[in-house]
Structure formats: C-alpha cells, structure tokens
Amino acid sequence: MPERIELSIDKRAVSVAAGSSVAAAIAIAGGGITRRSVGGAARAPLCGMGVCQECRVTIDGRAHRLACQTPCAPGMQVQTAAREGAA
C-alpha cells in the first residue's frame, strides 16, 4: 500500500498518495477548478507542465504557486480562488 499524505485544500482534509501533485490532489478532492479569471470564468490545469499558469493556487500562504508542478507535502495548506470568486 503506498504511503499517504494528508493536506488541506480550501479547508477540507484530503489524503493522497505520496508523490502526487497539488493539481492531482485538487482533482481527487473533486475541486478541479483552481481559480477564476478576471471575467469570472473557471480555470483549471491545462498543460500539466507549468507553461499555461492556469493552475495557480496559494500554498502555505504563498500565492501564485503552480499546482501541477508542486508535490504534495504533509500538512500543506492549499487555497484555490475557485470558491472565493477571486482571480
């Protein structure tokens, strides 16, 4: 059985396999959307390699982190702008 990591996404506890990206954890949690555009459109990971920047989230208080390029860590606090309506 693979090691599990516990983290928080939008104040919800999520458990993922060690080595998972934050983008994968968001998808597993059922969120999918990582932020909203200036016009309010839902945005989510697109390229999966950090080029499109559509997966930006706040991780442990640091804004504009790329969810697709960031591995999950135990106790990590992730905030998406999807539920707040912010860009």
C-alpha positions, 0 to 999 in steps of 0.5 A: 500500500503506498504511503499517504499524505494528508493536506488541506485544500480550501479547508477540507482534509484530503489524503493522497498518495505520496508523490502526487501533485497539488493539481492531482490532489485538487482533482481527487478532492473533486475541486478541479477548478483552481481559480477564476479569471478576471471575467469570472470564468473557471480555470483549471490545469491545462498543460500539466507542465507549468507553461499555461499558469492556469493552475495557480493556487496559494500554498502555505500562504504563498500565492501564485504557486503552480499546482501541477508542478508542486508535490504534495507535502504533509500538512500543506495548506492549499487555497484555490480562488475557485470558491472565493470568486477571486482571480 
